[in-house]
């Protein structure tokens, strides 16, 4: 075996090839945390500036390999409940002057990397204020969306009754915010305005 190695390493063209292959192998085996991420990173906007994408409710928006489609955003006194809410805590009603606002959202991952989707990245703008989701009436919990998979969310907010609603989505993997504007009730839902 040792004589074989001496013969191969003694050949003038093999030694440089072995050295180059070893160097490439060591640099390709990096264990950098940034390379270990299972999330797609999509950035837009020149010079690292955040981007704001504005679409109407009912329209799908594509951010790289991810499609976000808000199929409904509406106000109701009796909200739909998700099969798997974020928290199983007690559910309370709305106070006088408030209504429930619900958004039905579908996220599709057409890419080759997993993408983290978190319902807490959504905010409702009703009136002039921002409103966080009601975790006992929203779901499912944050997930890593595998390549080729999709996920449907029911997002419930409490806010004032208004004719203007805006749903904002600011995921960590996107350098900016997607703004969905308008009101659109889902077909067949009783109690929506």
N, CA, C and O of each residue as an XYZ file, in Angstrom:
772
protein
N       0.826     -1.186      0.000
C       0.000      0.000      0.000
C       0.872      1.252      0.000
O       0.615      2.186     -0.760
N       1.904      1.278      0.849
C       2.785      2.445      0.920
C       3.481      2.669     -0.409
O       3.686      3.819     -0.797
N       3.852      1.614     -1.119
C       4.521      1.793     -2.404
C       3.555      2.365     -3.439
O       3.967      3.131     -4.311
N       2.274      2.001     -3.351
C       1.279      2.550     -4.270
C       1.114      4.052     -4.043
O       1.035      4.822     -5.000
N       1.062      4.466     -2.774
C       0.931      5.885     -2.463
C       2.149      6.648     -2.964
O       2.018      7.738     -3.520
N       3.359      6.065     -2.763
C       4.574      6.742     -3.241
C       4.573      6.874     -4.747
O       5.008      7.894     -5.282
N       4.085      5.845     -5.443
C       4.051      5.919     -6.905
C       3.044      6.972     -7.378
O       3.319      7.728     -8.309
N       1.849      7.014     -6.714
C       0.842      7.990     -7.133
C       1.274      9.406     -6.802
O       1.090     10.315     -7.612
N       1.843      9.604     -5.629
C       2.273     10.942     -5.240
C       3.524     11.371     -5.983
O       3.807     12.565     -6.079
N       4.269     10.424     -6.503
C       5.470     10.751     -7.241
C       5.170     11.200     -8.652
O       5.993     11.864     -9.283
N       3.990     10.844     -9.158
C       3.633     11.269    -10.510
C       3.446     12.781    -10.490
O       2.772     13.305     -9.604
N       4.033     13.490    -11.457
C       4.024     14.943    -11.416
C       2.628     15.566    -11.522
O       2.427     16.666    -11.008
N       1.677     14.924    -12.151
C       0.360     15.546    -12.320
C      -0.636     15.124    -11.240
O      -1.648     15.804    -11.069
N      -0.404     14.056    -10.517
C      -1.358     13.559     -9.514
C      -1.262     14.354     -8.214
O      -2.290     14.670     -7.615
N      -0.087     14.674     -7.777
C       0.072     15.379     -6.504
C      -0.687     16.708     -6.478
O      -1.394     16.968     -5.504
N      -0.576     17.558     -7.497
C      -1.352     18.809     -7.460
C      -2.873     18.552     -7.457
O      -3.620     19.289     -6.814
N      -3.320     17.535     -8.157
C      -4.750     17.215     -8.197
C      -5.222     16.795     -6.809
O      -6.289     17.223     -6.368
N      -4.436     15.953     -6.106
C      -4.797     15.508     -4.764
C      -4.846     16.696     -3.804
O      -5.759     16.787     -2.983
N      -3.881     17.600     -3.895
C      -3.840     18.775     -3.016
C      -5.064     19.660     -3.264
O      -5.682     20.133     -2.309
N      -5.421     19.890     -4.526
C      -6.581     20.726     -4.851
C      -7.864     20.068     -4.341
O      -8.709     20.748     -3.759
N      -8.022     18.773     -4.547
C      -9.216     18.072     -4.091
C      -9.341     18.126     -2.566
O     -10.434     18.330     -2.038
N      -8.230     17.946     -1.868
C      -8.270     18.039     -0.414
C      -8.650     19.449      0.040
O      -9.432     19.605      0.978
N      -8.109     20.470     -0.612
C      -8.429     21.847     -0.246
C      -9.908     22.147     -0.487
O     -10.555     22.789      0.341
N     -10.436     21.690     -1.606
C     -11.862     21.901     -1.885
C     -12.733     21.140     -0.898
O     -13.773     21.644     -0.475
N     -12.332     19.963     -0.536
C     -13.105     19.173      0.419
C     -13.163     19.827      1.783
O     -14.214     19.805      2.424
N     -12.069     20.408      2.249
C     -12.070     21.043      3.562
C     -12.881     22.338      3.558
O     -13.573     22.618      4.537
N     -12.820     23.128      2.499
C     -13.601     24.361      2.481
C     -15.078     24.088      2.248
O     -15.906     24.894      2.670
N     -15.446     23.002      1.603
C     -16.843     22.663      1.352
C     -17.525     22.059      2.560
O     -18.744     21.890      2.533
N     -16.816     21.728      3.603
C     -17.403     21.096      4.781
C     -17.544     22.065      5.935
O     -17.383     21.689      7.097
N     -17.839     23.297      5.619
C     -17.984     24.306      6.660
C     -19.195     24.026      7.525
O     -20.206     23.520      7.038
N     -19.101     24.349      8.801
C     -20.217     24.166      9.727
C     -20.710     25.515     10.208
O     -21.051     25.684     11.378
N     -20.744     26.472      9.298
C     -21.207     27.815      9.623
C     -22.708     27.787      9.886
O     -23.454     27.201      9.102
N     -23.171     28.411     10.983
C     -24.590     28.418     11.332
C     -25.443     29.059     10.252
O     -26.583     28.641     10.051
N     -24.933     30.051      9.558
C     -25.719     30.708      8.515
C     -26.030     29.739      7.386
O     -27.086     29.839      6.762
N     -25.121     28.794      7.111
C     -25.353     27.824      6.052
C     -26.250     26.697      6.507
O     -26.799     25.989      5.663
N     -26.428     26.494      7.806
C     -27.239     25.402      8.315
C     -28.713     25.753      8.389
O     -29.529     24.892      8.717
N     -29.075     26.984      8.095
C     -30.464     27.418      8.203
C     -31.340     26.682      7.213
O     -30.967     26.497      6.055
N     -32.525     26.257      7.680
C     -33.470     25.561      6.823
C     -34.474     26.542      6.235
O     -35.492     26.110      5.695
N     -34.229     27.835      6.320
C     -35.160     28.827      5.825
C     -34.620     29.479      4.572
O     -33.418     29.708      4.437
N     -35.537     29.778      3.647
C     -35.166     30.549      2.471
C     -35.050     32.003      2.876
O     -35.873     32.504      3.642
N     -34.049     32.676      2.375
C     -33.917     34.096      2.648
C     -34.167     34.836      1.355
O     -33.417     34.699      0.389
N     -35.227     35.621      1.346
C     -35.583     36.394      0.172
C     -35.435     37.854      0.529
O     -36.076     38.333      1.465
N     -34.605     38.564     -0.198
C     -34.469     39.989      0.058
C     -34.807     40.729     -1.209
O     -34.486     40.284     -2.312
N     -35.450     41.851     -1.047
C     -35.770     42.695     -2.190
C     -35.473     44.123     -1.803
O     -35.199     44.434     -0.644
N     -35.533     44.965     -2.780
C     -35.260     46.373     -2.512
C     -33.784     46.646     -2.702
O     -32.939     45.852     -2.287
N     -33.478     47.745     -3.316
C     -32.091     48.087     -3.565
C     -31.367     48.495     -2.305
O     -31.946     49.145     -1.436
N     -30.135     48.129     -2.199
C     -29.303     48.558     -1.094
C     -29.740     48.063      0.271
O     -29.428     48.689      1.284
N     -30.456     46.951      0.315
C     -30.868     46.393      1.591
C     -32.050     47.106      2.225
O     -32.385     46.832      3.378
N     -32.691     48.020      1.494
C     -33.850     48.725      2.034
C     -35.057     47.803      2.056
O     -35.222     46.959      1.174
N     -35.892     47.967      3.061
C     -37.101     47.162      3.176
C     -38.087     47.514      2.059
O     -38.165     48.661      1.619
N     -38.823     46.521      1.620
C     -39.788     46.675      0.542
C     -41.194     46.556      1.096
O     -41.441     45.768      2.009
N     -42.112     47.329      0.554
C     -43.525     47.176      0.897
C     -44.260     46.777     -0.372
O     -44.240     47.500     -1.368
N     -44.911     45.619     -0.326
C     -45.690     45.117     -1.446
C     -47.156     45.260     -1.062
O     -47.566     44.768     -0.011
N     -47.958     45.931     -1.901
C     -49.366     46.172     -1.602
C     -50.222     45.430     -2.620
O     -50.043     45.584     -3.828
N     -51.167     44.612     -2.113
C     -52.100     43.882     -2.975
C     -53.495     43.948     -2.357
O     -53.648     44.265     -1.177
N     -54.494     43.650     -3.157
C     -55.873     43.610     -2.689
C     -56.171     42.224     -2.110
O     -55.584     41.225     -2.526
N     -57.092     42.183     -1.146
C     -57.545     40.901     -0.601
C     -58.108     40.078     -1.760
O     -58.837     40.600     -2.603
N     -57.772     38.811     -1.794
C     -58.206     37.931     -2.877
C     -57.123     37.705     -3.917
O     -57.201     36.742     -4.681
N     -56.113     38.569     -3.968
C     -54.998     38.414     -4.902
C     -53.849     37.690     -4.209
O     -53.579     37.923     -3.031
N     -53.184     36.826     -4.936
C     -52.003     36.137     -4.407
C     -50.772     36.987     -4.687
O     -50.712     37.702     -5.687
N     -49.792     36.903     -3.792
C     -48.531     37.600     -3.998
C     -47.409     36.576     -3.901
O     -47.428     35.701     -3.035
N     -46.432     36.691     -4.793
C     -45.297     35.781     -4.804
C     -44.072     36.502     -4.281
O     -43.699     37.567     -4.774
N     -43.452     35.906     -3.276
C     -42.185     36.400     -2.741
C     -41.166     35.302     -2.992
O     -41.014     34.385     -2.185
N     -40.475     35.401     -4.109
C     -39.554     34.334     -4.481
C     -40.332     33.056     -4.735
O     -41.192     33.015     -5.614
N     -40.038     32.015     -3.973
C     -40.690     30.715     -4.128
C     -41.908     30.540     -3.232
O     -42.494     29.458     -3.194
N     -42.295     31.581     -2.515
C     -43.414     31.485     -1.575
C     -44.583     32.324     -2.098
O     -44.411     33.478     -2.491
N     -45.770     31.718     -2.095
C     -46.984     32.427     -2.499
C     -47.873     32.602     -1.280
O     -48.156     31.637     -0.570
N     -48.316     33.829     -1.034
C     -49.233     34.121      0.065
C     -50.536     34.592     -0.556
O     -50.547     35.497     -1.390
N     -51.639     33.969     -0.142
C     -52.945     34.300     -0.694
C     -53.921     34.507      0.465
O     -54.269     33.559      1.168
N     -54.353     35.738      0.656
C     -55.367     36.043      1.662
C     -56.699     35.959      0.938
O     -57.053     36.851      0.166
N     -57.438     34.880      1.189
C     -58.687     34.654      0.467
C     -59.855     35.407      1.071
O     -60.864     35.609      0.395
N     -59.750     35.830      2.333
C     -60.831     36.587      2.973
C     -60.272     37.428      4.111
O     -59.347     37.018      4.813
N     -60.847     38.604      4.278
C     -60.598     39.472      5.434
C     -61.919     40.173      5.700
O     -62.396     40.945      4.868
N     -62.506     39.906      6.853
C     -63.850     40.399      7.118
C     -64.082     40.562      8.610
O     -63.313     40.067      9.435
N     -65.159     41.267      8.939
C     -65.550     41.487     10.336
C     -66.762     40.619     10.649
O     -67.628     40.411      9.799
N     -66.811     40.114     11.881
C     -67.911     39.248     12.278
C     -68.089     39.294     13.794
O     -67.168     39.650     14.528
N     -69.264     38.936     14.240
C     -69.499     38.817     15.682
C     -69.265     37.391     16.159
O     -69.033     37.154     17.345
N     -69.328     36.434     15.221
C     -69.136     35.013     15.549
C     -68.019     34.469     14.643
O     -68.278     34.090     13.502
N     -66.796     34.433     15.143
C     -65.674     34.010     14.295
C     -65.595     32.489     14.128
O     -66.062     31.719     14.967
N     -64.988     32.097     13.015
C     -64.656     30.691     12.803
C     -63.548     30.324     13.779
O     -62.765     31.182     14.188
N     -63.481     29.064     14.149
C     -62.397     28.612     15.025
C     -61.507     27.642     14.258
O     -62.008     26.774     13.543
N     -60.190     27.783     14.401
C     -59.293     26.838     13.732
C     -59.345     25.476     14.416
O     -59.689     25.377     15.594
N     -59.004     24.440     13.678
C     -58.956     23.091     14.256
C     -57.890     22.987     15.331
O     -58.072     22.285     16.327
N     -56.775     23.686     15.134
C     -55.655     23.630     16.067
C     -55.223     25.057     16.429
O     -54.329     25.614     15.793
N     -55.861     25.646     17.450
C     -55.506     27.016     17.829
C     -54.089     27.099     18.411
O     -53.535     26.100     18.869
N     -53.526     28.285     18.385
C     -52.184     28.506     18.923
C     -52.169     28.237     20.417
O     -51.242     27.603     20.923
N     -53.184     28.709     21.129
C     -53.269     28.420     22.562
C     -54.684     27.944     22.877
O     -55.657     28.356     22.244
N     -54.768     27.075     23.862
C     -56.063     26.514     24.237
C     -56.672     27.270     25.415
O     -57.530     26.740     26.119
N     -56.236     28.481     25.623
C     -56.724     29.275     26.751
C     -58.188     29.643     26.598
O     -58.808     29.361     25.573
N     -58.729     30.272     27.617
C     -60.141     30.669     27.571
C     -60.368     31.711     26.478
O     -59.519     32.564     26.217
N     -61.524     31.617     25.855
C     -61.892     32.555     24.805
C     -62.874     33.565     25.370
O     -63.903     33.194     25.934
N     -62.560     34.818     25.219
C     -63.493     35.854     25.671
C     -64.058     36.563     24.448
O     -63.479     36.520     23.363
N     -65.182     37.206     24.641
C     -65.832     37.918     23.553
C     -65.233     39.299     23.357
O     -64.209     39.647     23.947
N     -65.885     40.061     22.528
C     -65.433     41.421     22.272
C     -66.176     42.380     23.203
O     -67.269     42.078     23.683
N     -65.574     43.514     23.444
C     -66.218     44.540     24.265
C     -67.033     45.452     23.348
O     -66.933     45.363     22.125
N     -67.824     46.312     23.938
C     -68.666     47.214     23.158
C     -67.808     48.064     22.217
O     -66.781     48.611     22.617
N     -68.243     48.161     20.986
C     -67.507     48.930     19.982
C     -66.480     48.107     19.219
O     -65.856     48.611     18.285
N     -66.297     46.854     19.600
C     -65.343     45.985     18.915
C     -66.073     44.884     18.161
O     -67.215     44.545     18.470
N     -65.390     44.338     17.173
C     -65.845     43.150     16.451
C     -64.634     42.254     16.258
O     -63.496     42.687     16.441
N     -64.880     41.013     15.890
C     -63.791     40.132     15.490
C     -63.511     40.395     14.016
O     -64.432     40.585     13.221
N     -62.254     40.403     13.667
C     -61.833     40.494     12.276
C     -61.084     39.205     11.974
O     -60.178     38.817     12.711
N     -61.463     38.549     10.896
C     -60.808     37.290     10.557
C     -60.194     37.352      9.179
O     -60.731     37.967      8.258
N     -59.052     36.696      9.064
C     -58.374     36.549      7.787
C     -58.159     35.066      7.543
O     -57.748     34.331      8.440
N     -58.440     34.635      6.324
C     -58.159     33.268      5.907
C     -56.985     33.347      4.945
O     -57.070     33.984      3.895
N     -55.882     32.689      5.314
C     -54.617     32.847      4.601
C     -54.077     31.476      4.185
O     -54.103     30.524      4.964
N     -53.590     31.395      2.952
C     -52.929     30.182      2.469
C     -51.508     30.554      2.044
O     -51.302     31.528      1.321
N     -50.531     29.766      2.502
C     -49.130     29.974      2.141
C     -48.630     28.716      1.441
O     -48.744     27.614      1.977
N     -48.072     28.886      0.237
C     -47.528     27.773     -0.552
C     -46.028     27.940     -0.697
O     -45.547     29.033     -0.991
N     -45.292     26.866     -0.493
C     -43.842     26.864     -0.677
C     -43.520     26.059     -1.932
O     -43.621     24.832     -1.929
N     -43.133     26.749     -3.007
C     -42.776     26.092     -4.262
C     -41.269     25.933     -4.419
O     -40.791     25.478     -5.458
N     -40.519     26.311     -3.378
C     -39.068     26.267     -3.457
C     -38.485     24.930     -3.056
O     -39.208     23.954     -2.856
N     -37.171     24.896     -2.940
C     -36.459     23.672     -2.578
C     -35.979     23.689     -1.132
O     -35.370     22.723     -0.672
N     -36.246     24.776     -0.411
C     -35.866     24.916      0.998
C     -37.116     25.094      1.849
O     -38.132     25.599      1.370
N     -37.044     24.681      3.111
C     -38.152     24.906      4.039
C     -38.242     26.395      4.376
O     -37.229     27.095      4.397
N     -39.458     26.872      4.637
C     -39.701     28.273      4.978
C     -40.502     28.311      6.270
O     -41.493     27.594      6.408
N     -40.082     29.142      7.215
C     -40.782     29.269      8.497
C     -41.971     30.211      8.330
O     -41.814     31.343      7.872
N     -43.153     29.741      8.700
C     -44.368     30.541      8.600
C     -44.951     30.668     10.000
O     -45.252     29.664     10.646
N     -45.113     31.911     10.471
C     -45.569     32.164     11.831
C     -46.775     33.104     11.806
O     -46.679     34.213     11.280
N     -47.913     32.672     12.370
C     -49.083     33.560     12.373
C     -48.854     34.848     13.169
O     -49.560     35.833     12.955
N     -47.891     34.855     14.072
C     -47.590     36.063     14.847
C     -46.941     37.156     13.979
O     -46.804     38.295     14.425
N     -46.546     36.816     12.752
C     -45.973     37.799     11.837
C     -47.045     38.637     11.137
O     -46.720     39.524     10.348
N     -48.331     38.357     11.423
C     -49.438     39.105     10.836
C     -49.957     40.127     11.842
O     -50.039     39.848     13.038
N     -50.307     41.308     11.349
C     -50.894     42.369     12.160
C     -52.071     42.964     11.394
O     -51.997     43.156     10.180
N     -53.141     43.251     12.099
C     -54.296     43.895     11.482
C     -54.242     45.384     11.773
O     -54.002     45.796     12.907
N     -54.466     46.182     10.750
C     -54.623     47.621     10.920
C     -56.108     47.906     10.710
O     -56.629     47.758      9.604
N     -56.774     48.314     11.775
C     -58.196     48.663     11.730
C     -58.330     50.016     12.393
O     -57.881     50.215     13.522
N     -58.950     50.939     11.688
C     -58.937     52.310     12.186
C     -57.524     52.841     11.983
O     -56.986     52.771     10.879
N     -56.936     53.360     13.020
C     -55.564     53.869     12.894
C     -54.585     53.089     13.766
O     -53.439     53.500     13.944
N     -55.049     51.952     14.313
C     -54.201     51.204     15.249
C     -53.909     49.800     14.730
O     -54.660     49.242     13.930
N     -52.804     49.249     15.206
C     -52.437     47.873     14.896
C     -52.973     46.927     15.955
O     -53.023     47.277     17.134
N     -53.373     45.740     15.546
C     -53.934     44.751     16.453
C     -53.250     43.408     16.220
O     -53.083     42.980     15.078
N     -52.853     42.744     17.309
C     -52.233     41.415     17.242
C     -53.307     40.344     17.163
O     -54.476     40.597     17.454
N     -52.898     39.141     16.765
C     -53.861     38.057     16.668
C     -54.313     37.603     18.056
O     -53.602     37.780     19.045
N     -55.490     37.025     18.107
C     -56.022     36.391     19.313
C     -55.585     34.928     19.239
O     -56.144     34.170     18.446
N     -54.602     34.507     20.041
C     -54.056     33.150     19.902
C     -55.052     32.033     20.206
O     -54.869     30.910     19.736
N     -56.092     32.311     20.972
C     -57.063     31.262     21.265
C     -58.059     31.078     20.122
O     -58.828     30.117     20.114
N     -58.044     32.002     19.156
C     -58.963     31.920     18.016
C     -58.213     31.912     16.690
O     -58.829     32.088     15.639
N     -56.893     31.710     16.715
C     -56.064     31.700     15.510
C     -55.234     30.431     15.482
O     -54.901     29.875     16.528
N     -54.906     29.983     14.305
C     -54.070     28.795     14.208
C     -53.880     28.359     12.776
O     -54.501     28.890     11.854
N     -53.009     27.381     12.606
C     -52.227     26.651     13.602
C     -50.984     27.434     14.036
O     -50.770     28.569     13.609
N     -50.171     26.811     14.888
C     -48.947     27.437     15.394
C     -47.919     27.570     14.276
O     -48.106     27.034     13.184
N     -46.841     28.283     14.554
C     -45.758     28.467     13.586
C     -45.206     27.118     13.157
O     -45.098     26.185     13.953
N     -44.860     27.039     11.879
C     -44.338     25.788     11.324
C     -43.292     26.074     10.270
O     -43.238     27.155      9.685
N     -42.457     25.060     10.046
C     -41.552     25.114      8.901
C     -42.269     24.436      7.750
O     -42.593     23.250      7.814
N     -42.509     25.187      6.718
C     -43.236     24.693      5.558
C     -42.245     24.042      4.604
O     -41.398     24.717      4.018
N     -42.358     22.726      4.452
C     -41.436     21.963      3.612
C     -41.640     22.293      2.139
O     -42.698     22.797      1.764
N     -40.648     22.018      1.298
C     -40.788     22.277     -0.135
C     -42.008     21.559     -0.709
O     -42.238     20.383     -0.427
N     -42.783     22.275     -1.513
C     -43.961     21.710     -2.148
C     -45.195     21.658     -1.260
O     -46.245     21.194     -1.706
N     -45.102     22.115     -0.025
C     -46.226     22.041      0.913
C     -46.943     23.391      0.992
O     -46.421     24.423      0.571
N     -48.153     23.345      1.547
C     -48.916     24.571      1.778
C     -49.574     24.481      3.147
O     -49.690     23.400      3.724
N     -50.004     25.627      3.659
C     -50.617     25.680      4.980
C     -51.695     26.755      4.967
O     -51.493     27.849      4.440
N     -52.849     26.427      5.557
C     -53.960     27.370      5.668
C     -54.065     27.854      7.104
O     -54.054     27.056      8.041
N     -54.169     29.176      7.272
C     -54.301     29.789      8.591
C     -55.675     30.424      8.746
O     -56.247     30.935      7.783
N     -56.198     30.386      9.966
C     -57.335     31.195     10.376
C     -56.762     32.184     11.383
O     -56.284     31.785     12.444
N     -56.807     33.461     11.056
C     -56.256     34.501     11.922
C     -57.407     35.364     12.433
O     -58.194     35.886     11.643
N     -57.503     35.510     13.738
C     -58.583     36.281     14.342
C     -58.001     37.430     15.152
O     -57.065     37.252     15.931
N     -58.571     38.604     14.953
C     -58.155     39.826     15.642
C     -59.392     40.453     16.277
O     -60.518     40.151     15.883
N     -59.183     41.312     17.246
C     -60.251     42.141     17.813
C     -59.929     43.577     17.427
O     -58.793     44.033     17.557
N     -60.940     44.274     16.955
C     -60.708     45.654     16.560
C     -62.005     46.410     16.423
O     -63.084     45.836     16.567
N     -61.907     47.698     16.144
C     -63.122     48.504     15.986
C     -63.818     48.178     14.667
O     -63.190     47.743     13.701
N     -65.114     48.397     14.656
C     -65.860     48.209     13.409
C     -65.466     49.342     12.470
O     -65.533     50.514     12.839
N     -65.059     48.992     11.264
C     -64.579     49.991     10.304
C     -64.797     49.484      8.887
O     -64.990     48.290      8.658
N     -64.763     50.410      7.949
C     -64.904     50.050      6.535
C     -63.554     49.825      5.866
O     -63.495     49.434      4.700
N     -62.482     50.066      6.589
C     -61.151     49.910      6.013
C     -60.317     48.973      6.877
O     -60.040     49.260      8.042
N     -59.923     47.851      6.287
C     -59.056     46.886      6.966
C     -57.800     46.681      6.140
O     -57.808     46.760      4.912
N     -56.724     46.414      6.859
C     -55.439     46.159      6.215
C     -54.739     45.059      7.001
O     -54.587     45.173      8.217
N     -54.317     44.011      6.333
C     -53.564     42.931      6.969
C     -52.113     43.065      6.539
O     -51.808     43.103      5.347
N     -51.212     43.137      7.531
C     -49.778     43.285      7.238
C     -49.045     42.004      7.615
O     -49.257     41.439      8.688
N     -48.178     41.558      6.706
C     -47.394     40.339      6.925
C     -45.924     40.690      6.793
O     -45.475     41.138      5.738
N     -45.167     40.481      7.886
C     -43.739     40.799      7.911
C     -42.944     39.597      8.402
O     -42.508     39.579      9.553
N     -42.746     38.580      7.541
C     -41.983     37.399      7.976
C     -40.499     37.726      8.093
O     -40.001     38.631      7.424
N     -39.808     36.995      8.934
C     -38.383     37.240      9.170
C     -37.529     36.966      7.931
O     -36.450     37.541      7.787
N     -37.999     36.099      7.041
C     -37.218     35.730      5.859
C     -37.407     36.704      4.692
O     -36.799     36.519      3.638
N     -38.229     37.724      4.860
C     -38.480     38.711      3.803
C     -38.114     40.093      4.318
O     -38.544     40.492      5.400
N     -37.335     40.809      3.555
C     -36.899     42.140      3.945
C     -37.976     43.160      3.571
O     -37.831     43.923      2.616
N     -39.056     43.149      4.349
C     -40.125     44.085      4.073
C     -41.450     43.611      4.618
O     -41.506     42.754      5.500
N     -42.529     44.183      4.078
C     -43.883     43.903      4.531
C     -44.790     43.736      3.328
O     -44.673     44.459      2.339
N     -45.697     42.771      3.426
C     -46.743     42.625      2.419
C     -48.016     43.176      3.042
O     -48.393     42.780      4.145
N     -48.680     44.088      2.340
C     -49.897     44.730      2.827
C     -51.059     44.256      1.967
O     -51.071     44.455      0.752
N     -52.048     43.619      2.622
C     -53.261     43.177      1.945
C     -54.363     44.156      2.338
O     -54.646     44.324      3.524
N     -54.989     44.807      1.349
C     -55.992     45.832      1.630
C     -57.363     45.412      1.133
O     -57.502     44.761      0.098
N     -58.382     45.808      1.907
C     -59.752     45.588      1.484
C     -60.502     44.682      2.434
O     -59.955     44.187      3.419
N     -61.770     44.476      2.113
C     -62.628     43.577      2.879
C     -63.267     42.625      1.886
O     -63.836     43.053      0.882
N     -63.170     41.330      2.168
C     -63.758     40.310      1.313
C     -64.199     39.168      2.205
O     -63.379     38.526      2.861
N     -65.516     38.915      2.225
C     -66.065     37.830      3.035
C     -65.941     36.518      2.271
O     -66.058     36.497      1.045
N     -65.707     35.427      2.989
C     -65.667     34.124      2.325
C     -67.083     33.699      1.941
O     -68.040     34.006      2.652
N     -67.215     33.005      0.837
C     -68.523     32.548      0.393
C     -69.075     31.522      1.395
O     -68.358     30.618      1.824
N     -70.331     31.670      1.755
C     -70.989     30.686      2.589
C     -70.794     30.858      4.083
O     -71.281     30.028      4.850
N     -70.108     31.891      4.528
C     -69.910     32.100      5.968
C     -71.022     32.993      6.483
O     -71.177     34.126      6.027
N     -71.792     32.490      7.424
C     -72.883     33.245      8.002
C     -72.338     34.130      9.127
O     -71.497     33.690      9.911
N     -72.810     35.356      9.206
C     -72.398     36.240     10.287
C     -71.286     37.190      9.905
O     -70.869     38.009     10.724
N     -70.792     37.101      8.676
C     -69.745     38.039      8.266
C     -70.411     39.272      7.691
O     -71.500     39.201      7.122
N     -69.753     40.385      7.845
C     -70.342     41.621      7.329
C     -69.718     42.015      6.015
O     -70.093     43.033      5.434
